[in-house]
Amino acid sequence: MPELSLGECITIALERQPTLKAARATMEATEASLRGLNGIGRIGQALSPDLPIRKEQAMRGITASAADLQKVHNEVVQDVSRLYYTVVYARQQELLAAEVAGRLDVFVDVVTSVLNSKKPGTMTPAKLDAMKIGLAEARTVRAQTQYGQKQAMAALREVMAVDEGSFPFRVKDKELPVMRQTKEVTRDLVVNLALEQRPELALAAAGVDAFRLEVYAQGKIPFRRSVPTFASGSDIHAREVPQAIRTLKDYRPGAIPPEMPPQLVGTKYDRVCRAMAYSQRADAVYEKARNLIVLEGETAFYDLEQAGQRLTWAKEKFDRGQRLAKYAEDNFAESNEKDALFTVYVTGMRAQSDYVEAVYQYLLSLAAIERVTAGGIRPDFPGRPRP
């Protein structure tokens, strides 16, 4: 079975993911629409005084489609990175849980033998029961990590658009990479890069232009009582709009969806006034999109900063945990306080598990920063070629 690196998984996903294919098809359709408008002859231009403006709107549509394509591209890269390292994380935790369960199984056997002997000392059946509960918990964690690994692999295959039967593979990394950003990452850097490079903002800006042009387009046709808008040739509500979340634990403000009916009715004055109102709404859509990008940039930075601090503290715990676990292993057989050493061993191994989780969370934060800054900050993940 082949082993694929993170870079190879990303490459396959960018080639095969249906969401990307759909975005490319939408862009091609928008380009075809512009070619169709440009192919209208003089007679058609005379009958449609708003045609030059419609061409301008179609060009804004191409800009919006390109931005939407880049947005999906960025999301696929983050999804693959997240799921790839989730598989590695689950596998690493499974191995750790298997080691713990195996060692605790030996400890329980030793204590059982002591209780069955004529000199049980300080050991009691109650202490043995407590140890068996700890062993059962270790086995439960191992089972959870096994299923977690399978679930993550299933999700990774979906993003890569591959089938387990026809395209079996394993992730190449055996352990999570321990890495730090080589360049300083600040809040202002993340926010500024997000505002400069996020395709969502370019998409919103193209929408603002298209809505403003609609005001002029409606003004070009004085006598008709019903005039199609640019929305008659496209569904401006088709793009996903993040919904607000307000629960006891989570808060996320939602975006504002754009609005434009397929046609405007009434006198030229009424149609222009209505188009102006929708244009003002588009301005609010852009302003809200900008605010959400700033908030997402700040949140991503603080998540990364917190994950970095947690990683530093977890590394200290990891070193002490290794020493604790080794001490318990070396002294368990001869000790008269086996229940205490049992607890010491579990504490030491839990510290090592916490460190693996801290590394995992830090990697996810790095992947999120890359998407939030639209690649302005690009983590140097192993197995991924440099741009």
BAKOL-991275 format. One record per residue (C-alpha): residue number from 1; residue in three letters; x, y, z. Coordinates in steps of 0.5 Angstrom, whole numbers, plus 500, padded with zeros to 3 digits. Example, Ala and Ser with C-alpha at 12.3 -4.5 7.8 and 13.67 -1.06 7.14 Angstrom:
1 ALA 525 491 516;
2 SER 527 498 514;
# end
This chain:
1 MET 500 500 500;
2 PRO 503 507 498;
3 GLU 505 512 503;
4 LEU 503 519 501;
5 SER 506 525 504;
6 LEU 502 532 506;
7 GLY 504 535 500;
8 GLU 502 529 495;
9 CYS 495 529 499;
10 ILE 494 536 498;
11 THR 496 535 490;
12 ILE 491 530 489;
13 ALA 485 534 493;
14 LEU 487 540 489;
15 GLU 486 536 482;
16 ARG 480 531 484;
17 GLN 476 535 489;
18 PRO 469 536 486;
19 THR 468 543 490;
20 LEU 474 545 486;
21 LYS 471 543 480;
22 ALA 464 546 481;
23 ALA 468 553 482;
24 ARG 472 552 476;
25 ALA 466 550 472;
26 THR 462 556 475;
27 MET 468 561 472;
28 GLU 468 558 465;
29 ALA 460 559 465;
30 THR 462 566 467;
31 GLU 467 567 462;
32 ALA 462 564 457;
33 SER 457 569 459;
34 LEU 462 575 458;
35 ARG 464 572 451;
36 GLY 456 572 449;
37 LEU 455 579 451;
38 ASN 461 581 447;
39 GLY 459 578 441;
40 ILE 452 582 441;
41 GLY 452 586 434;
42 ARG 451 593 433;
43 ILE 443 592 432;
44 GLY 443 588 439;
45 GLN 447 594 442;
46 ALA 442 599 439;
47 LEU 436 595 442;
48 SER 440 594 449;
49 PRO 443 601 451;
50 ASP 445 598 458;
51 LEU 449 593 454;
52 PRO 456 596 456;
53 ILE 454 596 463;
54 ARG 452 589 463;
55 LYS 459 587 460;
56 GLU 462 591 466;
57 GLN 458 587 471;
58 ALA 460 581 467;
59 MET 467 582 468;
60 ARG 466 583 475;
61 GLY 463 577 475;
62 ILE 469 574 473;
63 THR 473 577 478;
64 ALA 468 574 483;
65 SER 468 567 480;
66 ALA 476 567 481;
67 ALA 476 570 488;
68 ASP 471 564 490;
69 LEU 475 559 486;
70 GLN 481 561 490;
71 LYS 477 561 497;
72 VAL 475 554 495;
73 HIS 482 552 494;
74 ASN 485 555 501;
75 GLU 479 551 504;
76 VAL 481 545 501;
77 VAL 489 546 503;
78 GLN 487 547 510;
79 ASP 482 541 510;
80 VAL 487 536 508;
81 SER 492 539 513;
82 ARG 488 538 518;
83 LEU 485 531 517;
84 TYR 492 529 515;
85 TYR 495 531 522;
86 THR 489 528 525;
87 VAL 490 521 522;
88 VAL 497 522 525;
89 TYR 495 524 531;
90 ALA 490 519 532;
91 ARG 495 514 530;
92 GLN 500 517 535;
93 GLN 496 517 541;
94 GLU 493 510 539;
95 LEU 501 507 540;
96 LEU 501 511 546;
97 ALA 495 508 549;
98 ALA 497 501 547;
99 GLU 504 502 551;
100 VAL 500 504 557;
101 ALA 495 499 557;
102 GLY 500 494 556;
103 ARG 504 496 562;
104 LEU 498 497 566;
105 ASP 496 490 565;
106 VAL 503 487 567;
107 PHE 502 492 574;
108 VAL 495 489 575;
109 ASP 498 482 574;
110 VAL 504 483 579;
111 VAL 499 486 584;
112 THR 494 480 583;
113 SER 500 475 584;
114 VAL 502 479 591;
115 LEU 494 479 593;
116 ASN 494 471 592;
117 SER 501 470 596;
118 LYS 501 469 603;
119 LYS 504 476 604;
120 PRO 500 481 601;
121 GLY 503 487 605;
122 THR 499 493 604;
123 MET 495 491 598;
124 THR 488 490 598;
125 PRO 482 488 593;
126 ALA 480 495 593;
127 LYS 487 497 591;
128 LEU 487 492 585;
129 ASP 480 494 583;
130 ALA 482 501 583;
131 MET 488 499 578;
132 LYS 483 495 574;
133 ILE 479 501 573;
134 GLY 485 505 570;
135 LEU 487 499 566;
136 ALA 480 499 563;
137 GLU 480 507 562;
138 ALA 487 506 558;
139 ARG 484 500 554;
140 THR 478 505 552;
141 VAL 482 511 550;
142 ARG 486 506 545;
143 ALA 479 504 542;
144 GLN 477 511 541;
145 THR 484 513 538;
146 GLN 483 507 533;
147 TYR 476 509 531;
148 GLY 478 516 531;
149 GLN 484 514 526;
150 LYS 479 511 522;
151 GLN 474 517 522;
152 ALA 480 522 520;
153 MET 482 517 514;
154 ALA 475 517 511;
155 ALA 474 524 512;
156 LEU 481 525 508;
157 ARG 479 521 503;
158 GLU 473 525 502;
159 VAL 477 531 501;
160 MET 482 528 496;
161 ALA 476 525 493;
162 VAL 479 518 493;
163 ASP 476 511 494;
164 GLU 479 506 499;
165 GLY 478 500 495;
166 SER 481 503 488;
167 PHE 486 508 492;
168 PRO 488 505 498;
169 PHE 494 509 502;
170 ARG 497 511 508;
171 VAL 499 517 511;
172 LYS 507 518 511;
173 ASP 508 521 517;
174 LYS 509 517 523;
175 GLU 509 522 528;
176 LEU 507 529 529;
177 PRO 512 534 527;
178 VAL 514 539 532;
179 MET 515 546 529;
180 ARG 515 553 530;
181 GLN 514 559 526;
182 THR 521 561 523;
183 LYS 518 569 522;
184 GLU 515 572 528;
185 VAL 507 572 527;
186 THR 504 578 530;
187 ARG 496 580 530;
188 ASP 497 586 526;
189 LEU 501 582 521;
190 VAL 496 577 521;
191 VAL 490 582 520;
192 ASN 493 586 515;
193 LEU 495 580 510;
194 ALA 488 577 511;
195 LEU 485 584 509;
196 GLU 490 584 503;
197 GLN 490 577 500;
198 ARG 483 574 502;
199 PRO 479 572 496;
200 GLU 472 573 500;
201 LEU 474 581 500;
202 ALA 475 581 493;
203 LEU 469 577 492;
204 ALA 465 582 496;
205 ALA 468 588 493;
206 ALA 466 585 486;
207 GLY 459 585 488;
208 VAL 459 592 491;
209 ASP 461 594 484;
210 ALA 456 590 480;
211 PHE 451 593 485;
212 ARG 453 600 483;
213 LEU 453 599 476;
214 GLU 446 596 476;
215 VAL 444 603 478;
216 TYR 447 606 472;
217 ALA 444 600 468;
218 GLN 437 601 470;
219 GLY 438 609 468;
220 LYS 439 607 461;
221 ILE 432 604 460;
222 PRO 427 610 461;
223 PHE 421 607 458;
224 ARG 420 600 460;
225 ARG 416 598 466;
226 SER 420 591 467;
227 VAL 428 591 466;
228 PRO 432 585 468;
229 THR 438 586 473;
230 PHE 444 582 473;
231 ALA 441 577 478;
232 SER 437 574 472;
233 GLY 443 571 469;
234 SER 446 568 476;
235 ASP 444 566 482;
236 ILE 447 571 487;
237 HIS 444 567 493;
238 ALA 448 561 491;
239 ARG 454 562 495;
240 GLU 455 560 502;
241 VAL 454 565 507;
242 PRO 456 563 514;
243 GLN 451 563 519;
244 ALA 451 566 526;
245 ILE 452 562 532;
246 ARG 450 564 539;
247 THR 450 559 544;
248 LEU 452 558 551;
249 LYS 459 556 549;
250 ASP 460 559 542;
251 TYR 459 566 539;
252 ARG 460 567 531;
253 PRO 457 573 528;
254 GLY 454 571 521;
255 ALA 455 575 514;
256 ILE 450 579 511;
257 PRO 447 576 504;
258 PRO 446 580 498;
259 GLU 440 581 495;
260 MET 438 583 488;
261 PRO 431 581 484;
262 PRO 432 578 477;
263 GLN 428 584 475;
264 LEU 426 591 477;
265 VAL 419 594 476;
266 GLY 416 601 475;
267 THR 418 607 472;
268 LYS 425 609 471;
269 TYR 426 613 477;
270 ASP 423 608 482;
271 ARG 427 602 479;
272 VAL 433 607 480;
273 CYS 431 608 487;
274 ARG 430 601 488;
275 ALA 437 599 485;
276 MET 440 604 489;
277 ALA 437 601 496;
278 TYR 440 594 494;
279 SER 447 598 492;
280 GLN 447 601 499;
281 ARG 446 594 502;
282 ALA 452 591 498;
283 ASP 456 596 501;
284 ALA 454 594 508;
285 VAL 455 587 505;
286 TYR 462 589 504;
287 GLU 463 592 511;
288 LYS 461 586 514;
289 ALA 465 582 510;
290 ARG 471 586 512;
291 ASN 469 586 519;
292 LEU 469 578 519;
293 ILE 475 578 516;
294 VAL 479 582 521;
295 LEU 475 578 527;
296 GLU 477 572 524;
297 GLY 485 574 523;
298 GLU 485 576 530;
299 THR 482 570 533;
300 ALA 486 565 529;
301 PHE 492 569 532;
302 TYR 490 569 539;
303 ASP 489 561 538;
304 LEU 496 560 535;
305 GLU 499 564 541;
306 GLN 495 560 546;
307 ALA 497 554 542;
308 GLY 504 556 542;
309 GLN 504 557 550;
310 ARG 501 551 551;
311 LEU 506 547 547;
312 THR 512 550 551;
313 TRP 508 548 558;
314 ALA 506 541 555;
315 LYS 514 540 553;
316 GLU 516 541 560;
317 LYS 510 536 563;
318 PHE 513 531 557;
319 ASP 520 531 560;
320 ARG 518 530 567;
321 GLY 512 525 565;
322 GLN 518 521 562;
323 ARG 522 521 568;
324 LEU 516 519 572;
325 ALA 514 513 568;
326 LYS 521 510 568;
327 TYR 521 511 575;
328 ALA 515 507 576;
329 GLU 517 502 571;
330 ASP 523 501 575;
331 ASN 521 500 582;
332 PHE 514 497 581;
333 ALA 516 490 582;
334 GLU 520 491 589;
335 SER 516 497 592;
336 ASN 511 496 597;
337 GLU 507 502 595;
338 LYS 505 499 588;
339 ASP 498 503 588;
340 ALA 502 509 589;
341 LEU 507 508 583;
342 PHE 501 505 579;
343 THR 498 513 579;
344 VAL 505 516 578;
345 TYR 506 512 572;
346 VAL 499 514 569;
347 THR 500 521 571;
348 GLY 507 521 567;
349 MET 504 518 561;
350 ARG 498 522 561;
351 ALA 503 528 561;
352 GLN 506 525 555;
353 SER 499 524 551;
354 ASP 498 532 553;
355 TYR 504 534 549;
356 VAL 502 530 543;
357 GLU 495 533 543;
358 ALA 499 540 544;
359 VAL 503 539 538;
360 TYR 497 537 534;
361 GLN 493 543 536;
362 TYR 499 548 534;
363 LEU 499 544 527;
364 LEU 492 546 527;
365 SER 493 553 529;
366 LEU 498 554 523;
367 ALA 494 551 518;
368 ALA 488 555 520;
369 ILE 493 561 520;
370 GLU 495 559 512;
371 ARG 488 560 510;
372 VAL 486 566 514;
373 THR 492 570 511;
374 ALA 490 566 504;
375 GLY 497 563 504;
376 GLY 501 570 506;
377 ILE 503 566 512;
378 ARG 505 559 510;
379 PRO 507 554 515;
380 ASP 513 549 513;
381 PHE 510 543 514;
382 PRO 514 537 512;
383 GLY 513 533 506;
384 ARG 510 539 503;
385 PRO 514 543 497;
386 ARG 516 550 497;
387 PRO 512 555 493;
# end
